[in-house]
Amino acid sequence: MKRVIGMSSARRWAAGARTPALSGTRRRLAAKIGIGEIVMSHVTRGREFLHTPGPTNIPDRLLRAMHRPAVDFSGPVFTALARSCFEDLKPIFRCAGPVFIYAASGHGAWEAALANTLSPGDRVIVPETGNFSASWSRMAEALGIVVDYLPGDWRHGIDPAMVEARLAEDGARTVKAVLMVHTDTATGVTSDVPAVRRAIDNARHPALLMVDTIASLGTVDFRMDDWRVDVAVGASQKGLMLPPGLSFTAVGEKAIAAGRESTMPRNYWDWRERLTEAQYIRFCGTAPEHLIYGLREAIDMVMEEGLEAVFARHRRLADAVRRAVGVWGEDGGVAFNALQPAERANSVTTILVPDGFDGERVRTVCRERFGVSLGGGLGRLEGRAFRIGHMGDLNEPMILGALAGVEAGLRVCGVPHRPGGVTAAIELLARTAAPLDPPPVRT
Ligand SMILES: Cc1ncc(COP(=O)(O)O)c(C=O)c1O
């Protein structure tokens, strides 16, 4: 009997698990998801490599920190722990002002940023970066905010000159905020936050600067106060290595002041409510205890490694991915979506497949045959791209394993690419490996 079993029951069924012959429907579905002819074991061994750009790998240590009984969330021990998280998120955002923690996805913190600072009818500028600038602006519109969407091509970062020009035109100062996505996870492009800050300053415009750091926080330098960002939005499931379910707004004084004028109806998101010592009110309800235990552990892990070392690790592993993609694309097959090397994100790489090939199929084959989960193309890149997430709790063999799975997947799918990307990544990692012995200390 043919033992043709994939990971999900749908795939097992489609592949004809426990049945010798595939029905027509099964054959069609199996062909569609690309597992028709392959005989797979019904047992999977080893870990699937998670390279979606969120959620990311959750370290065992962090899982263990959450594996505990529920406690009285108003008791002194948990209260002190939660308070320490509110405080210790500040060095991660590099801010002195408050950080609010929501039991919500990143969308929740997006809404909190808007609902606390703006009023229905206010105007904002959103430079288009990709799928996530589009979603944030749709949310703003749903709240009655008027969005001035500055077009972008999804392959470059934000053009600060465009922001400056648009603000300079706004003599009546009707624009209340600029909303930018630092790293757009769909495109793999990181925009320059200080450059956008300078654009606002050059136009001598009082608009708030709100930055979505969901896919950048803990992977690349972000300096809320130095860069005079008024609101920074973050989430748990990316650089911070936590499960999805927590999101954050880090807030500066100017944003808090804008909130006093805001007429947007709000309750759960309301910063004013949450600026209290009362635990139940701080979280606007029962504290998400287990995620907070996890958060405490995540912050400890980041601090133990050191923020600069965390960024350096991300940069080096991202460089390895970029080396591989560079080699794969040398003959004009697959290509980087991000056209400017300096704008390629340290957290995710978006790879375009040539016309006539299906990025979604590459993704399916990598996951189902090689145990590597990738991100798919989003929005206008749907089917035209796949994405390798490389943020969070990652090391060299994980990156090399993922790259090997992708190279194998490209081969299976017949997507044009030059082989040897993995070798190039190995060479880069070997060349940049830290020496085994600490260098002598000079006195
Ligand atoms: C840059 C960016 N912003 C916002 C979001 C939305 O976050 P969530 O899915 O947690 O609501 C995501 C999710 O991937 C993201 O990558």
The ligand as an SDF file (V2000), in Angstrom:
LIG
                    3D

 16 16  0  0  0  0  0  0  0  0999 V2000
    4.9590   45.5420    9.4310 C   0  0  0  0  0  0  0  0  0  0  0  0
    3.7030   44.9480    9.9800 C   0  0  0  0  0  0  0  0  0  0  0  0
    2.7560   45.7550   10.4630 N   0  0  0  0  0  0  0  0  0  0  0  0
    1.6140   45.2740   10.9780 C   0  0  0  0  0  0  0  0  0  0  0  0
    1.3630   43.9300   11.0060 C   0  0  0  0  0  0  0  0  0  0  0  0
    0.0860   43.4250   11.5890 C   0  0  0  0  0  0  0  0  0  0  0  0
    0.3630   42.7210   12.7460 O   0  0  0  0  0  0  0  0  0  0  0  0
   -0.6600   41.5870   13.2810 P   0  0  0  0  0  0  0  0  0  0  0  0
   -0.7330   40.5530   12.2260 O   0  0  0  0  0  0  0  0  0  0  0  0
   -0.0570   41.1110   14.5520 O   0  0  0  0  0  0  0  0  0  0  0  0
   -1.9600   42.2800   13.4860 O   0  0  0  0  0  0  0  0  0  0  0  0
    2.3110   43.0390   10.5120 C   0  0  0  0  0  0  0  0  0  0  0  0
    2.0800   41.5850   10.5380 C   0  0  0  0  0  0  0  0  0  0  0  0
    2.7800   40.8170    9.9800 O   0  0  0  0  0  0  0  0  0  0  0  0
    3.5140   43.5640    9.9870 C   0  0  0  0  0  0  0  0  0  0  0  0
    4.4520   42.7520    9.5080 O   0  0  0  0  0  0  0  0  0  0  0  0
  1  2  1  0
  2  3  1  0
  2 15  2  0
  3  4  2  0
  4  5  1  0
  5  6  1  0
  5 12  2  0
  6  7  1  0
  7  8  1  0
  8  9  2  0
  8 10  1  0
  8 11  1  0
 12 13  1  0
 12 15  1  0
 13 14  2  0
 15 16  1  0
M  END
$$$$
